[in-house]
Amino acid sequence: MADKVTFDADHFNTLYRQDIDPWHFRTSEYERRKYAETLAALPRDRYEHIIELGSSIGELSALLGARAERLTGVDTSDVAITAARKRCAGLPHVAFEQAQLPQGEWATQADADALVISEVLYYLSSEELAVMTQRMSRLATTADIVLVHWTGDTNYPMTGDDASEQFIRAFPQRRWLTTRRTGYRLDVTCPVAA
């Protein structure tokens, strides 16, 4: 668990200034497999608007953008967002917003029909995650949701399993499909038909 580390814009900006790809999103075979699995988990082939929380340097964003009329990536780090904008420069329907989750101004009220949250929930405390799910209550009733989180040890406020399970419990009306792979879990849900 984290020892008084604040996972805010300053923390991530420092990390990205030291290495613009600190988790090797661009070169890791593990990330390539996880991205392919994330794309395969999306229940529909095409979306009007995907919101990606934790867009980082835009590697997954570029892939998700191929499945959407519009994609909005959200990240706390303006350094990462600059890199993401450069990565997706040829995709005019892909945009990025800088916001600290869960409090910042981010696209929760947009008419999105998919929400992808990859490797971000465990940076939040349990209390922050509760705030985030409350803010997302309207969006979470209408959108497909895909969660992807590392399940190994972390020094973050929560584990990937704990964060994912808390998120899932916040939306008990939804049916979730959980798939475990080596090192990560994928959780997927669609809106419940009326």
For each residue, the residues with C-beta under 8 A, 3 or more apart:
1: 155 156 157
2: 5 7 155 156 157
3: 155
4:
5: 2 11 155
6: 10 11
7: 2 11 12 76 123 124 156 157
8: 11 12 76 100
9: 12 13 76 77 78 98 100
10: 6 13 14
11: 5 6 7 8 14 15
12: 7 8 9 15 16 75 76 77 79 80
13: 9 10 16 17 77 78 79
14: 10 11 17 18
15: 11 12 18 19 22 77
16: 12 13 19 20 22 57 77 79 80 83
17: 13 14 79
18: 14 15 22
19: 15 16 22
20: 16 57 79 83
21: 24 25 26 27 57
22: 15 16 18 19
23: 28 31 56 119
24: 21 27 28 31
25: 21 28 31 56 57 59 60
26: 21 57 59
27: 21 24 31
28: 23 24 25 31 32
29: 32 33
30: 33 34 183
31: 23 24 25 27 28 34 35 59
32: 28 29 35 36
33: 29 30 36 37 181
34: 30 31 37 38 148 181 184
35: 31 32 38 39 59 60 63
36: 32 33 39 40
37: 33 34 40 41 148 179 181 186
38: 34 35 41 42 60 116 118 146 148 186
39: 35 36 42 63 64 67
40: 36 37
41: 37 38 146 179 186 188
42: 38 39 45 47 67 114 116 144 146 188
43: 144 188 190
44: 47 113 114 144
45: 42 67
46: 67 68 69
47: 42 44 50 67 68 69 113 114 144
48: 68 69 70 111 112 113
49: 68 69 70 71 72 110 111 112 113 114
50: 47 64 65 67 68 70 71 72 112 113 114 115 116
51: 71 72 74 107 110 112 114 115 116 139 143
52: 55 60 61 64 71 72 73 74 115 116 117 118
53: 74 101 106 115 116 117 118 120
54: 74 75 101 117 118 119 120
55: 52 58 60 61 73 74 75 80 81 84 96
56: 23 25 59 60 75 77 80 84 119
57: 16 20 21 25 26 80 83 84 87
58: 55 61 62 73 83 84 85 86 87 88 94 96
59: 25 26 31 35 56 62 63 87
60: 25 35 38 52 55 56 63 64 116 118
61: 52 55 58 64 65 71 73 84 87 88 94 96
62: 58 59 65 66 87 88 91 94
63: 35 39 59 60 66 67
64: 39 50 52 60 61 67 68 71 116
65: 50 61 62 68 71 88 91 93 94
66: 62 63
67: 39 42 45 46 47 50 63 64
68: 46 47 48 49 50 64 65 71 93 114
69: 46 47 48 49 93
70: 48 49 50 93 94 95
71: 49 50 51 52 61 64 65 68 91 93 94 95
72: 49 50 51 52 95 96 97 107 110 112
73: 52 55 58 61 81 84 88 94 95 96 97
74: 51 52 53 54 55 96 97 98 99 101 106 107
75: 12 54 55 56 80 81 84 96 98 99
76: 7 8 9 12 98 99 100 101 104
77: 9 12 13 15 16 56 80 81 98
78: 9 13 81 82 98
79: 12 13 16 17 20 82 83
80: 12 16 55 56 57 75 77 83 84
81: 55 73 75 77 78 84 85 96 97 98
82: 78 79 85 86
83: 16 20 57 58 79 80 86 87
84: 55 56 57 58 61 73 75 80 81 87 88 96
85: 58 81 82 88 89 96
86: 58 82 83 89
87: 57 58 59 61 62 83 84
88: 58 61 62 65 73 84 85 91 94 96
89: 85 86
90:
91: 62 65 71 88 94
92:
93: 65 68 69 70 71
94: 58 61 62 65 70 71 73 88 91
95: 70 71 72 73
96: 55 58 61 72 73 74 75 81 84 85 88
97: 72 73 74 81 105 106 107
98: 9 74 75 76 77 78 81 104
99: 74 75 76 104 105 106
100: 8 9 76 103 104
101: 53 54 74 76 104 106 120 123 124 128 132
102: 124 128 129 131 132 135
103: 100 131
104: 76 98 99 100 101
105: 97 99
106: 53 74 97 99 101
107: 51 72 74 97 110 112
108: 135 136 138 139
109: 138 139
110: 49 51 72 107 139
111: 48 49
112: 48 49 50 51 72 107 115 139 143
113: 44 47 48 49 50 142 143 144
114: 42 44 47 49 50 51 68 143 144 145 146
115: 50 51 52 53 112 136 139 140 143 144 145 146
116: 38 42 50 51 52 53 60 64 145 146 148
117: 52 53 54 120 121 145 146 147 148 167
118: 38 52 53 54 60 146 147 148 149
119: 23 54 56 122 148 149 150
120: 53 54 101 117 123 124
121: 117 124 129 147 149 158 160 163 164 166 167
122: 119 149 150 154 156 157 158 159 160 162 163
123: 7 101 120 156 157
124: 7 101 102 120 121 128 129 132 157 158 163
125: 128 129 157 158
126: 129 130 157 158 162 166
127: 130 131
128: 101 102 124 125 131 132 157
129: 102 121 124 125 126 132 133 158 163 166 167
130: 126 127 133 134 166 170
131: 102 103 127 128 134 135
132: 101 102 124 128 129 135 136
133: 129 130 136 137 140 166 167 170 171
134: 130 131 137 170
135: 102 108 131 132
136: 108 115 132 133 139 140
137: 133 134 140 141
138: 108 109 141 142
139: 51 108 109 110 112 115 136 142 143
140: 115 133 136 137 143 145 170 171 174
141: 137 138 173 191
142: 113 138 139 191
143: 51 112 113 114 115 139 140 191
144: 42 43 44 47 113 114 115 188 189 190 191
145: 114 115 116 117 140 174 187 188 189
146: 38 41 42 114 115 116 117 118 186 187 188
147: 117 118 121 164 167 168 185 186 187 188
148: 34 37 38 116 117 118 119 184 185 186 187
149: 118 119 121 122 160 161 163 164 184 185
150: 119 122 154 160 183 184
151: 159 160 161 180 183 184 185
152: 160 183
153: 159
154: 122 150 158 159 160
155: 1 2 3 5
156: 1 2 7 122 123 159
157: 1 2 7 122 123 124 125 126 128
158: 121 122 124 125 126 129 154 162 163 166
159: 122 151 153 154 156 162 163
160: 121 122 149 150 151 152 154 163 164 184 185
161: 149 151 164 165 185
162: 122 126 158 159 165 166
163: 121 122 124 129 149 158 159 160 166 167
164: 121 147 149 160 161 167 168 178 185 187
165: 161 162 168 169
166: 121 126 129 130 133 158 162 163 169 170
167: 117 121 129 133 147 163 164 170 171 187
168: 147 164 165 171 174 176 187 189
169: 165 166 172
170: 130 133 134 140 166 167
171: 133 140 167 168 174 189
172: 169
173: 141 192
174: 140 145 168 171 189 190 191 192
175: 189 190 192
176: 168 187 188 189
177: 187 188 189
178: 164 185 186 187
179: 37 41 185 186 187 188
180: 151 184 185 186
181: 33 34 37 184 185 186
182:
183: 30 150 151 152
184: 34 148 149 150 151 160 180 181
185: 147 148 149 151 160 161 164 178 179 180 181
186: 37 38 41 146 147 148 178 179 180 181
187: 145 146 147 148 164 167 168 176 177 178 179
188: 41 42 43 144 145 146 147 176 177 179
189: 144 145 168 171 174 175 176 177
190: 43 144 174 175
191: 141 142 143 144 174
192: 173 174 175
193:
194:
